[in-house]
């Protein structure tokens, strides 16, 4: 049993981890504290961003190519703050992600090269958040694609043999879940997460510190469930 499992806290730091998300700001918002904690503890953290973020503007006059370039630069700055080893860009168009063969082939290839113990990705079953918000389609598609890539594809030699030797992922952590059962204490990393989220300036609607308060409020709510000041919650799948 992994240390901390009894209390709902995940204390073990994996040797290698891979985060898989749709948009450039998703990993920092969803699990930036956890990734920062792991990176500081010696984990080799990799991130996959599946889209270019090219539709991430409310101004019809904006050039999608310039929006994508800006968001890529924002993501690179944020990941330097988090401490990840590498950010992998798949450069799919926003809003056009499908859990299809090309996406799963690309994800399996990265998994087999990185060989992570833990994969972190969105919970694709989380759709409705209260009565005023529902989950982005890209998030749901990436969640399903990540799960289907982890199992059976990544561990089965006859799936995408050109992508390298099979690899078995031990644990999947689903962020944004409506049924979190595992938490990571990010009290020491909360300011790092806030700074990483702040890098995504194009997605912040004004110059105030509302985003910092929102990040901390979410982490406080998760922390209360396990007696910590700040935490991030996940639904946990043990595969090996």
C-alpha positions as CSV (number, residue, x, y, z in Angstrom):
1,X,0.0,0.0,0.0
2,X,1.3,3.4,-1.0
3,X,2.2,5.6,2.1
4,X,-0.7,7.9,2.9
5,X,-3.3,5.9,1.1
6,X,-5.1,5.2,4.4
7,X,-5.8,8.9,5.0
8,X,-6.5,9.8,1.4
9,X,-3.1,11.5,1.1
10,X,-0.7,10.5,-1.6
11,X,2.8,11.1,-0.2
12,X,4.9,9.0,-2.5
13,X,6.8,10.9,-5.3
14,X,7.1,8.9,-8.5
15,X,10.3,8.6,-10.4
16,X,8.6,9.7,-13.7
17,X,5.2,11.2,-14.3
18,X,3.3,12.3,-17.4
19,X,0.5,14.8,-17.5
20,X,-1.8,14.8,-20.5
21,X,-4.1,17.9,-21.0
22,X,-6.0,19.7,-23.8
23,X,-5.0,23.3,-23.6
24,X,-1.8,25.2,-22.6
25,X,-3.2,26.4,-19.2
26,X,-4.9,23.2,-18.2
27,X,-2.1,21.4,-16.4
28,X,-1.2,24.4,-14.3
29,X,-4.8,25.0,-13.2
30,X,-5.6,21.3,-12.7
31,X,-2.5,19.9,-11.0
32,X,0.2,22.5,-11.0
33,X,0.9,22.1,-7.3
34,X,1.2,18.4,-7.5
35,X,3.6,18.5,-10.5
36,X,5.7,21.2,-8.8
37,X,5.9,19.1,-5.6
38,X,7.0,16.0,-7.6
39,X,9.5,18.0,-9.7
40,X,11.1,19.5,-6.6
41,X,11.2,16.0,-5.1
42,X,13.3,14.6,-8.0
43,X,10.5,13.3,-10.2
44,X,11.0,13.6,-14.0
45,X,7.8,15.3,-15.0
46,X,6.7,15.5,-18.6
47,X,3.6,17.3,-19.9
48,X,1.6,16.8,-23.1
49,X,-0.5,19.7,-24.4
50,X,-2.7,18.4,-27.1
51,X,-4.0,21.6,-28.7
52,X,-2.4,24.8,-29.9
53,X,-4.8,27.0,-27.9
54,X,-5.5,28.9,-31.2
55,X,-9.1,29.7,-30.3
56,X,-8.3,31.0,-26.8
57,X,-9.5,34.6,-27.4
58,X,-12.8,36.4,-27.3
59,X,-11.7,39.0,-29.8
60,X,-12.9,38.1,-33.4
61,X,-10.1,40.3,-34.8
62,X,-7.4,38.1,-33.3
63,X,-5.2,36.0,-35.6
64,X,-5.5,32.4,-34.4
65,X,-1.8,31.8,-35.3
66,X,-0.7,34.7,-33.1
67,X,-3.0,33.5,-30.3
68,X,-1.4,30.0,-30.5
69,X,2.1,31.4,-30.5
70,X,1.4,33.5,-27.5
71,X,-0.2,30.6,-25.6
72,X,2.8,28.3,-26.4
73,X,5.2,30.9,-25.0
74,X,3.0,31.3,-21.9
75,X,3.0,27.5,-21.4
76,X,6.8,27.3,-21.7
77,X,7.2,30.0,-19.1
78,X,4.8,28.3,-16.7
79,X,6.5,25.0,-17.1
80,X,9.9,26.5,-16.2
81,X,8.2,27.6,-12.9
82,X,6.7,24.2,-12.3
83,X,10.0,22.5,-13.1
84,X,8.9,20.0,-15.7
85,X,11.5,18.1,-17.7
86,X,9.8,18.7,-21.1
87,X,6.6,20.0,-22.5
88,X,5.3,18.0,-25.5
89,X,3.1,20.0,-28.0
90,X,0.8,18.0,-30.3
91,X,-0.6,21.2,-31.9
92,X,-4.1,20.0,-32.7
93,X,-6.7,22.8,-33.3
94,X,-8.8,23.9,-30.4
95,X,-12.3,22.3,-30.3
96,X,-11.4,19.6,-32.8
97,X,-9.9,16.9,-30.6
98,X,-11.2,13.4,-31.0
99,X,-10.4,10.3,-29.1
100,X,-9.2,8.8,-32.4
101,X,-6.4,6.6,-33.7
102,X,-3.9,9.4,-34.5
103,X,-4.3,11.0,-31.0
104,X,-3.9,7.6,-29.3
105,X,-0.9,6.8,-31.4
106,X,0.8,10.0,-30.5
107,X,0.1,9.6,-26.8
108,X,1.3,6.0,-26.7
109,X,4.5,7.0,-28.4
110,X,5.2,9.6,-25.7
111,X,4.2,7.2,-22.9
112,X,6.6,4.5,-24.3
113,X,9.4,7.0,-24.5
114,X,8.9,8.7,-21.1
115,X,7.8,5.4,-19.4
116,X,6.0,7.1,-16.5
117,X,4.9,5.4,-13.3
118,X,2.0,7.8,-13.0
119,X,-0.2,9.5,-15.7
120,X,-2.3,12.5,-14.7
121,X,-5.2,13.6,-16.9
122,X,-8.7,15.0,-16.8
123,X,-11.6,12.9,-15.5
124,X,-13.7,12.4,-18.6
125,X,-16.7,11.4,-16.6
126,X,-16.9,14.8,-14.9
127,X,-19.3,16.7,-17.1
128,X,-21.7,18.9,-15.0
129,X,-20.3,21.2,-12.3
130,X,-23.3,22.5,-10.5
131,X,-25.9,24.4,-12.5
132,X,-23.7,27.0,-14.2
133,X,-20.8,25.1,-15.7
134,X,-20.0,22.0,-17.7
135,X,-16.8,20.5,-18.7
136,X,-15.1,21.5,-22.0
137,X,-15.4,18.9,-24.7
138,X,-11.7,18.9,-25.4
139,X,-11.1,18.0,-21.7
140,X,-13.4,15.0,-22.0
141,X,-11.9,13.8,-25.3
142,X,-8.4,14.0,-23.9
143,X,-9.4,12.2,-20.7
144,X,-10.8,9.3,-22.7
145,X,-7.9,9.2,-25.1
146,X,-5.4,9.2,-22.3
147,X,-7.2,6.3,-20.5
148,X,-7.5,4.3,-23.8
149,X,-3.8,4.9,-24.5
150,X,-2.7,3.8,-21.0
151,X,-4.7,0.6,-21.3
152,X,-4.7,-1.5,-23.3
153,X,-2.7,0.3,-25.9
154,X,0.6,1.3,-24.2
155,X,1.1,-2.0,-22.4
156,X,0.2,-4.2,-25.4
157,X,3.0,-4.9,-28.0
158,X,0.6,-5.3,-30.9
159,X,-0.8,-1.8,-30.5
160,X,1.3,0.7,-32.4
161,X,4.5,-1.5,-32.5
162,X,6.3,1.3,-34.4
163,X,6.0,3.5,-31.3
164,X,8.5,1.4,-29.2
165,X,8.5,-1.2,-26.5
166,X,5.4,-1.7,-24.4
167,X,5.1,0.0,-21.0
168,X,2.7,-0.5,-18.1
169,X,1.6,2.6,-16.3
170,X,1.0,1.8,-12.6
171,X,-1.3,4.6,-11.6
172,X,-3.6,7.1,-13.2
173,X,-4.7,10.2,-11.3
174,X,-7.8,11.9,-12.7
175,X,-8.0,15.6,-12.0
176,X,-11.2,17.7,-11.9
177,X,-13.1,14.6,-10.7
178,X,-16.5,14.8,-9.0
179,X,-15.4,11.8,-6.9
180,X,-11.9,12.6,-5.7
181,X,-10.5,9.9,-3.3
182,X,-6.8,10.8,-3.3
183,X,-5.2,14.2,-2.4
184,X,-1.7,15.7,-2.6
185,X,-0.7,18.2,0.0
186,X,0.4,21.3,-2.0
187,X,0.7,23.8,0.9
188,X,4.4,24.4,0.1
189,X,3.7,24.7,-3.6
190,X,0.6,26.9,-3.7
191,X,2.5,30.1,-4.5
192,X,4.4,28.2,-7.3
193,X,1.0,27.2,-8.7
194,X,-0.3,30.7,-8.5
195,X,2.8,32.0,-10.4
196,X,2.4,29.3,-13.1
197,X,-1.2,30.1,-13.6
198,X,-0.4,33.8,-13.8
199,X,1.9,33.1,-16.8
200,X,-1.3,32.5,-18.9
201,X,-2.0,36.2,-19.2
202,X,-4.0,35.8,-22.4
203,X,-6.6,33.8,-20.5
204,X,-7.0,36.2,-17.6
205,X,-9.8,38.7,-18.1
206,X,-8.3,41.6,-16.1
207,X,-5.2,42.7,-14.2
208,X,-6.6,41.9,-10.7
209,X,-5.6,39.1,-8.5
210,X,-8.9,37.2,-8.8
211,X,-7.1,34.2,-10.3
212,X,-4.8,33.8,-7.2
213,X,-7.8,33.9,-4.9
214,X,-9.6,31.3,-7.1
215,X,-6.6,29.0,-7.2
216,X,-6.2,29.2,-3.4
217,X,-10.0,28.8,-2.7
218,X,-10.0,25.6,-4.7
219,X,-6.9,24.2,-3.0
220,X,-8.3,25.2,0.4
221,X,-11.5,23.2,-0.3
222,X,-9.6,20.2,-1.2
223,X,-7.3,20.6,1.8
224,X,-10.2,20.6,4.2
225,X,-11.0,17.0,3.2
226,X,-7.7,15.8,4.4
227,X,-6.7,18.2,7.1
228,X,-4.2,20.2,5.1
229,X,-4.2,23.9,4.3
230,X,-3.9,23.4,0.5
231,X,-4.3,20.2,-1.5
232,X,-5.3,19.0,-5.0
233,X,-7.7,16.1,-5.3
234,X,-7.8,13.2,-7.8
235,X,-9.7,10.1,-8.6
236,X,-7.1,7.3,-8.4
237,X,-6.9,4.2,-10.6
238,X,-4.4,1.5,-9.6
239,X,-3.5,-0.6,-12.7
240,X,-0.4,-2.6,-11.5
